[in-house]
Amino acid sequence: MDNQEKINILLVDDHQMMIDGIRNLLSNETNCNIVDEANNGQVAYEKIAANPTNFALILTDISMPLLSGTELCRMIKSEFPHIQVLILSMYNNSTAVKEAVLAEADGYILKNAGKDELLKAIHRISNGGTYFSQDIIPLIYNQYHKEKLQQEQLSLLTTREREILSLIIKEMTSEEIAETLFISKKTVDNHRQHLLEKTGCKSTVGLVKFAIKYDIGQ
């Protein structure tokens, strides 16, 4: 990026102190131009929609009233794809990170990051890259690995096992399942055991949760 090219930034956070702090951090950075600010996602979206060419980068929190940072990000990426989004959050957990990734955020850093990391993230994203804090990368990997494993578990289920699982979540006993499918109770019990082994579940409750998650029998 040319040293004279300015990055027009919109700051979005429901804590004014955070906005003021970021303004102060970036005040001497000639490439960073804080164009506007908003105290919630809805106000931010309205400002962007009113004049989307005003902004190149959105720095946003996740948890905010009216419209969350991830919802705002999803809307921006759908309607104004030229605008990049860097999420600044206090949440260091896989759920928050997964939501941000699914919303197509260009980056995610924690609010306890220093000025150097913030600038590194801004400049890398503005040059067409992405930036995720080193603390976040293991969460992304672990989430991917977990989902890949679950998908592999799902693919191992036979048609009959899926059928039995769909009846288990209807709270049917082994005897009732056997009668419904015209098979023996022993066969049903064997399938139950195979289901526990293949899904890694430890109980019927675990099987029900697994079935609901993958929309089996719904």
N, C-alpha and C positions, 0 to 999 in steps of 0.2 A: 504493500500500500504506500502511495506517495506520502511523504512526510507532511505535505500541506493539505492533504485531503481530510476534511472533517467528518467525523462519524456523528450523525444527528441522533441523539439518544432521548428516549422517554423513560423516566424513572417511575416505577409503579410499586407502591408499598403502603400498607395501611398504618404504618408507624412513621410519622413525620421525622422523627429523630433519625431513622434509617436513611430516609431520602436526603436529609440535610448532611448526614455523614458521607454519603456517596458523592454528593455535590462537592463537598470539601475535598474529598480524596482526588477527584478529577479536575478540580478547579485550575490547576496549573498544567494540565495536559492539553497541548495545543490541538491535538487530533480529536479530542472528545468535546462535543458540543451538546450540553444538556438543553434540549429544546423545550421540554415541558415535563410536568409531573402529574401523577394521579394517585389518589389514596385508596382506590379499589379498582378491580378489573373492569367493571362496567363503565366507569368514567374513562378509563384508559381506552377501552374499545371505541367509545363514542368519539374521543379525540382523534383516534387513528382513522376511523371511518370518515370523519369530516374532512380530513386532508392526509391521506396515506402517504403522499410523497414527502411529507414533512419529516418522516422518521425512517431511519435505517436499522436501528437496533432498539429493542425493548429490554430493559433490565427489570425483571419482575419477581416479586415474592410469590409463594405458592398459596398460602392460606390467607385469604382476604374475603371480606364481605361482598355480597352480591354476585361476584364472578371470581372464581379462583384463578390463580396464575396459569394452571394447566389448561383450564377451559379457555382462558384468554389466548393462550398460545395456540390451541387447536383452531380457534376461530381465525386468528391472524394467518396461520399457515394455509388455511382453506381459502381465505378471501384476499389476503395481501402477501403472497409468497415471497415477494422481494424483501420483506421485513424479517430480520433475524431476531431470535429470542434467546436471551441468556437468563436462566433462572437462578436467583440467589435465595437460598433457603436455609433454615435452621434444621431441616429434617434430613437426617442421615440414615434413612432406612430404605429397604428395597421397594416398598409400596410407592413411596413418593417418587423415587427415581424412575420406577417403571412407568408411572403415569406421565412423567415428563418426557421420557423417551417415546412413548406411544403418541404423545401430543406433538412429536417432531421438534422438540426444543433443540436448539443448536448447541446449547451448553448448560451445565449445571454446576454451580460451585456453592460451597457452604458460606454462611454469613460470617463465620469466624476466619475466613480467608484474609490474607493481607492485601495491601495495595498492589504489590507486584503480581500476585496471582490474578487479581481482578483485571489489571491491564493486559496481562498475557491472554486471558480469556477473551477480552474485548477485541484485541488486535487479531487473534487467530480466527475468531468468528467473522470479523469484518473482512478478512482475506479469503472467505469462503470455506473455512474449516469448521471444526467443532472443538469444544473444550469441556471436559468433565474432570472434576477434581480427582486427585489420586485416591482420596478416601472413598470416592464414588465408584470408581472403576471395578473394584472387587464385588460390589453389590450388583452391578450390571452383569458381570460374568456369572456370579452365583445364581442370579435370577434366571439367566439364560440356561444355565446347566440344569437347574431344577425343572424348568418347563420342558426342556428337551427330554429329561428323564421321564417326566409324567406322560409326555406324548408317546414315548417308547413303551411305557407300561400300558397305555391305552391300546396301542397297536397289537399288543400281545393277546388281548382278549378275543376269544372265539365268538362266533355269532350266538351260540348257545349260552356262553357266559354273560354276554351283554343282555340277552333275553332274561336270564335269571336275575341279573343285577337290577333290571328294570322292575322286576316283581318284588325284589327285596325292598326297594325304596317305597313300595306301596304297603309296606309292613306285613307282607304275607309270610307265613311260617313255611318251613321246609315242606311240611305235609301239604299245605295249600298250594305251594308251587308245584310239587310233584303231581297233584291232582290236575292242576291247570295244564301242565305240559305233558301229561300222560307218561311220566317217568317215575322211577322209584325214589323214595326219600333218600336212600343211600347215594343215589346218583346226584341228587340235589346237594347233599352235604359235601360230596366230593368236589362239585363245582364251586361251592362256597369256599372251601379250603383253597382251591386253585385261585379264586378271585383275591383272597387275602394275600396269597403269596405273590401274585403278579402285580398287584397294586401297591403292595407294601403297607396295607392297612392292617390294624391290629384287632378291629372289631367290626360289627355290623354298622355301628355309627360311622366309622371311618369309611366304609363302603358307600353309605348313603351320601356322605359329603363328596366323595369321589364322583359318584354318579351325577349329583347335582351340578358339580363344577363342569363336567363334560357333557351336560345335557343328555344323559342317557335315560331314556324312559320317561322324559318329560312331555 
